[in-house]
Amino acid sequence: MSEIDPHIHVERTVVRARAAVRDMMASTWGLVTDTPSVVTTGCDLEVPYAMTSARPESVTCLACREHAHREFLRFADRVEQLTRMPGSQIGSDQGAEAARRLRDMAKRFAG
């Protein structure tokens, strides 16, 4: 971990970022987990959690932006595949809408 790194990064698991999971757990069960002090980023650095963001406009690390772009596109493709499978609990129209939103997010990281 570098003390002089001025960049804002994304977590390596950007699509399922821990903050979203914590928010869901808090709103669903009233459970609150501790925020990690250090996380691994899309560019493979370990940085303080406070130096990360899930908002594309805030991320200044180019390698992290590229990582997030790829991850959101990959996840969008996977969502579409899964929702087209027979027996899926989520319809293909809902899957297509979710994939569209994920691709929009990927585009924000690319821009």
trRosetta pair geometry for C-beta under 8 A, 3 or more apart (Angstrom, degrees):
i j d omega theta_ij theta_ji phi_ij phi_ji
1 38 6.3 -81 -79 -135 144 128
1 45 7.1 105 -110 170 54 92
1 46 4.8 -73 -70 95 91 89
1 47 6.0 145 -136 -99 95 39
1 48 7.3 89 -163 -36 135 67
2 5 4.1 96 84 -29 115 104
2 45 7.1 -48 9 -158 100 131
2 47 7.7 -27 43 -100 74 88
5 45 7.1 127 -108 170 171 161
5 47 6.5 -94 81 -111 142 118
5 51 7.2 76 98 -179 107 156
6 60 7.6 -46 116 93 80 146
7 51 7.4 75 93 175 54 111
7 60 4.6 -143 -144 87 77 100
7 61 4.1 91 159 -66 139 87
7 64 7.6 155 147 11 126 131
8 51 6.0 -149 -119 -180 54 63
8 52 6.8 133 -173 -121 73 20
8 53 5.2 11 168 6 123 114
8 58 5.3 -79 123 147 157 83
8 59 5.3 -128 104 -119 97 39
8 60 4.8 86 34 14 83 91
8 61 6.6 -142 78 -9 40 89
9 41 3.9 -34 161 -134 142 142
9 42 6.6 -174 -177 29 95 85
9 43 6.4 -108 -133 21 118 107
9 45 6.7 -133 -92 60 161 113
9 47 5.5 123 24 36 140 150
9 51 6.1 42 20 126 95 89
9 52 5.0 -46 78 -103 78 77
9 53 7.8 138 71 22 34 67
9 59 6.7 44 -148 -140 14 93
9 61 4.7 11 -97 14 71 145
9 64 4.5 -175 -150 -81 69 159
10 14 4.5 16 157 -98 125 120
10 17 7.8 -90 -171 -92 86 121
10 41 6.3 111 70 -156 43 86
10 42 4.9 24 71 -12 95 123
10 52 6.1 102 -124 -158 22 97
10 53 6.9 -61 -91 70 68 53
10 54 6.8 89 -133 -103 95 45
10 59 5.5 -11 -45 -110 95 138
10 61 7.6 -140 4 59 72 114
10 64 4.5 151 21 176 86 111
10 65 7.5 123 -7 -74 123 38
10 67 6.7 -165 66 82 119 110
10 68 4.8 52 47 -64 170 122
11 14 5.6 158 69 -80 73 57
11 17 5.2 129 42 -123 133 87
11 18 6.6 175 -117 5 172 93
11 39 5.1 -52 -114 153 95 141
11 40 7.3 70 -157 77 68 55
11 41 6.4 -93 -117 -114 25 51
11 42 7.3 74 103 -38 20 80
11 52 5.6 60 -48 -171 74 152
11 54 7.7 -19 16 -79 100 84
12 39 7.6 -157 5 158 85 95
12 40 4.8 -6 -17 107 128 94
12 41 6.0 127 -52 154 73 11
12 42 5.5 156 -106 -78 49 46
12 44 7.6 63 -91 -84 118 48
12 67 7.4 -67 -131 160 55 144
13 16 5.3 -46 158 64 107 83
13 17 6.5 160 102 -88 79 41
13 18 7.4 80 77 -38 118 77
14 17 5.8 0 -152 -64 36 97
14 42 6.3 4 -38 -66 121 119
14 54 6.8 150 -159 -124 81 80
14 67 7.0 135 -12 118 136 96
14 68 4.6 -103 138 -114 175 88
14 71 5.3 120 53 81 110 152
14 72 7.3 -61 104 -51 119 87
15 71 5.3 -142 -34 149 106 111
15 72 6.3 162 -89 -89 99 59
15 75 4.7 145 -125 -57 154 159
15 102 7.7 21 -129 -138 109 114
16 20 6.9 -121 -163 67 45 123
16 21 6.6 49 170 -51 85 111
17 20 5.1 91 70 5 84 102
17 21 7.4 -157 99 -3 45 89
17 54 5.0 -105 -5 -88 169 125
18 21 5.4 -57 -150 39 41 113
18 22 6.1 43 153 -22 73 103
18 35 7.9 130 117 -136 124 63
18 36 6.7 39 93 3 169 113
18 39 7.4 -147 13 -108 134 136
19 22 5.7 -52 -147 36 32 111
19 23 6.4 33 154 -20 65 105
19 35 7.9 22 -94 -120 80 100
19 54 6.6 -130 50 -21 130 133
20 23 5.7 -52 -147 35 32 112
20 24 6.4 32 154 -19 64 105
20 54 7.4 99 -39 -95 106 169
21 24 5.8 -54 -149 36 31 111
21 25 6.4 29 155 -17 65 106
22 25 5.8 -57 -148 38 31 109
22 26 6.2 30 155 -19 66 108
22 32 7.0 49 -172 -148 98 58
22 33 5.3 -117 -116 46 98 100
22 35 7.3 -11 -78 -86 169 72
23 26 5.8 -56 -146 37 29 111
23 27 6.2 17 160 -10 65 110
24 27 6.1 -62 -143 43 27 102
24 28 5.8 15 162 -12 66 117
25 28 6.0 -62 -134 44 25 103
25 29 5.8 -36 -172 39 65 104
25 31 4.8 -59 156 73 105 101
25 32 7.5 157 104 -89 105 30
25 33 6.6 42 77 -12 151 104
26 29 7.7 -74 -115 59 11 64
26 30 6.7 28 -162 -133 49 21
26 31 6.4 -114 -89 72 47 46
26 32 5.2 44 -99 -87 105 76
35 49 5.7 -177 161 107 103 164
36 39 5.5 104 93 -67 132 87
36 49 5.3 140 83 -65 75 132
37 48 6.5 -49 168 -136 65 75
37 49 6.2 -127 -162 -1 15 108
38 46 5.2 32 169 173 116 100
38 47 6.8 172 -149 88 76 20
38 48 6.0 -55 -98 -99 65 40
38 49 6.7 -121 -85 -34 13 77
39 46 7.1 -179 89 -147 25 64
39 47 6.7 -27 61 62 72 69
39 49 5.2 83 -12 -93 110 75
39 52 6.0 -27 60 -25 134 153
40 44 6.8 -12 -173 -140 99 39
40 45 7.4 165 -150 84 55 33
40 46 5.6 -36 -92 -93 63 72
41 44 6.8 -67 72 6 73 13
41 45 5.0 -1 36 56 119 79
41 46 7.5 -173 -1 -89 85 22
41 47 5.7 26 -36 15 125 113
41 52 6.6 -162 -102 -99 100 112
41 61 7.1 27 160 77 144 164
41 64 5.6 -50 168 -99 112 117
41 67 8.0 128 150 56 73 158
42 61 7.6 155 64 101 102 125
42 63 6.5 178 110 126 92 78
42 64 4.0 118 58 -131 117 65
42 66 7.7 169 142 69 129 64
42 67 3.0 171 -180 79 122 152
42 68 5.9 -79 -78 -42 163 74
42 71 7.5 -112 -117 -16 120 134
43 61 5.6 -107 -16 159 141 134
43 63 3.6 84 -101 101 111 126
43 64 5.1 -68 -24 -56 100 76
43 67 6.6 -140 -56 -19 56 139
47 51 4.5 -89 153 75 123 127
47 52 6.6 139 87 -51 117 92
48 51 4.9 89 66 1 83 103
49 52 5.9 -60 -163 26 45 114
53 58 3.8 -51 111 94 168 130
53 59 5.6 -147 67 -64 104 74
55 58 4.4 65 80 8 103 112
55 59 7.2 -180 87 -22 55 84
56 59 5.9 -56 -148 23 37 112
56 65 7.1 83 -149 -130 84 93
56 68 7.1 -172 -100 112 88 147
56 105 7.0 174 -38 -167 126 68
56 108 3.9 153 40 131 163 103
56 109 4.6 -125 -121 -78 117 59
56 111 7.6 65 149 53 137 88
57 108 7.4 -56 -43 176 73 111
59 64 5.6 -130 -172 104 123 118
59 65 5.3 154 115 -76 125 85
59 68 7.0 122 37 4 179 151
59 109 7.1 1 57 -130 143 86
61 64 3.9 61 88 13 112 115
61 65 6.7 175 90 -15 58 82
62 65 5.5 -52 -147 34 34 113
62 66 6.4 33 155 -17 66 104
63 66 5.8 -53 -149 37 31 111
63 67 6.3 36 151 -21 64 106
64 67 5.4 -51 -145 36 33 115
64 68 6.3 33 156 -18 66 105
65 68 5.9 -54 -147 37 29 109
65 69 6.3 36 151 -24 63 106
65 109 4.9 175 -165 -179 73 86
65 110 7.3 145 157 -87 101 28
66 69 5.5 -50 -148 32 32 117
66 70 6.5 29 155 -15 64 105
66 109 7.7 178 -69 144 17 110
66 110 8.0 70 -106 -104 53 67
67 70 6.0 -59 -153 38 29 108
67 71 6.2 25 154 -18 66 111
68 71 5.6 -56 -141 39 31 111
68 72 6.2 29 162 -17 67 107
68 106 7.5 -172 131 -120 72 59
68 109 4.3 -148 96 -131 111 157
69 72 6.3 -60 -149 36 23 105
69 73 6.6 19 156 -13 61 110
69 106 5.0 90 -151 -165 57 79
69 107 7.9 91 -131 -69 95 18
69 109 4.2 -154 -67 96 78 117
69 110 4.6 92 -119 -64 136 84
70 73 5.9 -62 -151 39 30 109
70 74 6.1 29 155 -20 67 110
70 106 7.8 129 -31 -140 12 113
71 74 5.7 -54 -144 37 30 112
71 75 6.2 27 158 -17 65 108
71 106 8.0 -170 69 -103 54 98
72 75 5.8 -53 -142 39 30 110
72 76 6.3 37 155 -25 63 105
72 102 5.0 -174 -176 177 86 83
72 103 7.0 157 137 -92 103 28
72 105 4.9 -140 -146 93 151 102
72 106 3.6 -165 90 -71 120 89
72 109 6.7 146 12 13 137 135
73 76 5.6 -52 -148 32 31 114
73 77 6.7 31 154 -18 63 103
73 102 7.6 159 -85 135 25 101
73 103 6.5 63 -106 -110 67 73
73 106 4.7 94 -51 -128 78 161
74 77 5.9 -55 -155 34 31 110
74 78 6.5 29 150 -18 64 108
75 78 5.5 -54 -147 37 35 114
75 79 6.3 40 153 -24 67 102
75 102 5.6 -130 93 -162 100 146
76 79 5.8 -50 -147 32 30 112
76 80 6.7 29 154 -15 62 105
76 98 7.8 -175 -128 120 69 72
76 99 4.2 100 -167 -152 85 77
76 100 7.8 125 -146 -37 122 17
76 102 3.8 -175 -78 92 96 126
76 103 4.9 77 -119 -52 168 81
76 106 6.9 -81 -14 -18 135 134
77 80 5.9 -58 -154 37 31 110
77 81 6.4 31 151 -20 66 107
77 99 7.4 94 -63 -138 24 120
78 81 5.6 -54 -148 35 33 113
78 82 6.2 27 158 -16 67 109
79 82 6.0 -60 -146 39 28 107
79 83 6.2 15 162 -12 65 113
79 95 5.4 179 149 -159 86 87
79 98 5.2 -117 166 104 149 118
79 99 5.0 -172 81 -73 117 86
79 102 6.6 142 13 -1 144 151
80 83 6.2 -63 -140 41 26 102
80 84 6.4 22 161 -18 63 112
80 92 7.8 52 -153 -151 66 81
80 95 5.5 131 -109 147 43 112
80 96 6.5 61 -112 -90 96 57
80 99 4.6 26 -54 -71 99 154
81 84 6.2 -69 -155 35 25 107
81 85 7.2 38 150 -39 61 98
82 85 5.8 -42 -161 5 37 117
82 88 6.3 129 149 -116 67 127
82 90 7.8 40 115 56 97 115
82 95 7.0 -169 76 -127 75 136
83 88 5.1 145 -142 161 40 159
83 90 4.9 -65 -118 97 104 99
83 91 6.7 33 -178 112 109 21
83 92 5.2 144 129 -103 100 48
83 94 6.6 -146 -150 77 145 81
83 95 2.6 -164 52 -65 163 150
83 96 7.6 -132 89 -28 142 58
83 98 7.6 136 -36 41 151 124
84 88 7.1 70 38 -10 12 150
84 92 5.2 58 -92 -106 67 113
84 95 6.9 -128 -38 80 67 159
85 88 5.0 113 66 -50 79 107
88 91 7.3 149 100 -87 109 22
88 92 7.6 96 68 -59 144 68
88 95 7.5 -7 149 -50 153 136
90 94 5.0 -111 -179 86 92 128
90 95 5.6 115 122 -59 111 90
90 98 7.8 1 164 -5 144 143
91 94 4.8 94 60 10 81 101
91 95 6.8 -143 101 -5 42 89
92 95 5.2 -52 -143 40 37 117
92 96 6.1 43 155 -25 67 101
93 96 5.7 -48 -146 32 31 112
93 97 6.6 31 152 -17 61 103
94 97 5.7 -53 -150 36 34 111
94 98 6.4 34 151 -18 66 105
95 98 5.6 -53 -145 38 33 110
95 99 6.2 33 154 -19 66 106
96 99 5.6 -53 -145 38 30 112
96 100 6.4 38 152 -25 63 103
97 100 5.6 -48 -149 30 32 115
97 101 6.7 32 152 -17 63 102
98 101 5.8 -54 -154 35 33 111
98 102 6.4 32 150 -18 65 106
99 102 5.6 -54 -147 38 34 112
99 103 6.2 34 154 -18 67 105
100 103 5.8 -56 -148 38 30 109
100 104 6.4 35 150 -23 64 104
101 104 5.5 -50 -149 32 33 115
101 105 6.6 34 151 -18 64 101
102 105 5.6 -51 -152 34 34 112
102 106 6.5 38 147 -21 65 102
103 106 5.3 -46 -146 34 38 116
103 107 6.4 43 151 -23 65 101
104 107 5.6 -51 -152 33 32 114
104 108 6.7 37 149 -22 63 101
105 108 5.6 -50 -153 30 36 114
105 109 6.8 33 150 -16 65 101
106 109 5.9 -57 -156 36 35 108
106 110 6.4 31 149 -19 67 108
107 110 5.5 -56 -146 38 35 111
107 111 6.2 34 157 -25 67 106
108 111 6.0 -53 -144 31 29 110
